[in-house]
Amino acid sequence: MTVHEDTRTPGVARRHEPLGFGAECVEDGVRFRLWAPAARQVDVVLEDEGVVVPMDALEGGWFQVTSGQARPGSLYRYRIDGGLHVPDPASRFQPRDVHGPSEVVDAHAFAWSDGGWRGRPWGEVVVYELHVGTFSPEGTFAGAMALLPRLATLGVTAIELMPLADFPGRANWGYDGVLPFAPDSRYGRPEDLKALIAAAHGLGLMVFVDVVYNHFGPDGNYLGVYAPEFFTSRHRTPWGDAINFDGPGSVTVRAYFTANARYWLHEYHCDGLRFDAVHAIVDDSPQSILTAIAEAVAPLRACGRHIHLVLENENNEAGHLNGSDGPQGFTAQWNDDIHHVLHVLLTGERDGYYADYMDDPAGRLGRCLTEGFAYQGEWSAVREGVRGESTRGLSPTAFVGFLQNHDQIGNRAFGERITALASPAAVRAATAVLLLAPSPPLLFMGQEFACSRPFLFFCDFGPELASAVTEGRRREFARFPEFADESRRAHIPDPNDPATLIKSRLDWTEAERSPGRDWLTFHRELLATRARHIGARLAAGEVRTLGFNRFGARGLTVGWLFADGAQLHLAANLGDADAVVADRMSPAPMTLYETCAPAGGRLGPWEVRWGLWPGAADTTAGGP
């Protein structure tokens, strides 16, 4: 790890993460290093210079050379055994997409202006997930940077960028990336991403990046040709052979991914990572790759930075979590359970995984709010097996709650957002529950102004693969009754049609007129209340739950106790009928939010009340 202070401009930092792979600028040129155990000879081809530089074969399948003819900006490929030309698997930039040459990038060249930034404590986290290509009209890093002030005034504290690793074609969600160190050129150059991150930090916003360590995309991955040990047929995943984290050659594979995690956190000064679908990582090593990554990141945390590692794991494996940004372990996990149960309450949908939440949605929501997961070792009828682990000892802050995210919208056939599926009153009630509960909330881009545009699944593959993806997606929905008819499935948007991307791009003018403007005000007010009364307490100490009680068909009350002695209380009726609240209804000294004033111990349909009993040393008693 290297951080150099620019003596010419005090306060300006220049960051570089030595990778051990790829192209590194050194004093006498550029050092190129490739792991290619299946190759006999590897050359570096400098395309603009018209130079071929033979690489020296080293032990363990490595090839290396330092060339004085290469420089920052040089375009290069590796030539394998005198034939196939391939990009660098550790490329820092691919100006001509995944099949084109890699570009030498001097990481020291960017002058950072956020040298004093150390991040923010996890208790203050409110995440805003966005897709760079559809967030702004331009679909670029620069376009996203121009909109950051809107997010700062909204009250979120972190932006989470969907995967940036270079993907094939003009558009992709990012989960088909094949070059994990190269931010996709469709969004801009590396320095444009660094400028976005520095600007976010200047506004008090953290930046998380979504990383994919469970597979490579289907187009543009050449590793299997010259480094077949990168994969193993001993384990299978939904994408085919697994990445080799536990067999012969896995030491290098593991180093590649631990280096990638450190790279985003150090060289790009990101504040956290979201690890995609870790349940699809198969690793029988004595030390899992996840633990290895956490240990590799520990020195960065030890320097006083708030660095947050967040998992997506549909198996509800709580054992990875420690609920804080401490030296090891993972801070939190996306809580799919709370989304699923809220979706059932709001829409009544029961297809697919929603069937597991139909029996007692209010009770399952109470468990999510107080214990994290609804499933902690219970039988799942949908999965036909036991799901989850106990969350005992974990804080509510270890579970990220959401009403929408890219998956839960985009994996629907027509990409409908929750406001297209449920009544405004129901959505407001669920939003009020999520944004003031101690668990860190996540908003998906446009949610704050009830964006009317869908978020569809889109990609841009070559003709043969494109056709397979389109047909496969439509086939995927054939098991749902509403898509049993082939003519109905034919109306599902084609992921490879450029119009599908365009339809998914936010229309920011909606935030300036009703009803979008009213939704925006609603979210701002709730997040301001959270920052003042909830976030500050969470940042100062742990919170523990006081349990929950049920009332009526879909009502519940929940309590939490903060370290300063303050008590937070929720009463919510998430149904269409009036209900009498069973436990304490005496007004709290401080009302944080209420849909309407209580009437005779009853809550009407979709009514929510949040109250706070301040602690002995409370400093926020001036009202919400």
Disulfide bonds with the S-S distance in Angstrom:
none
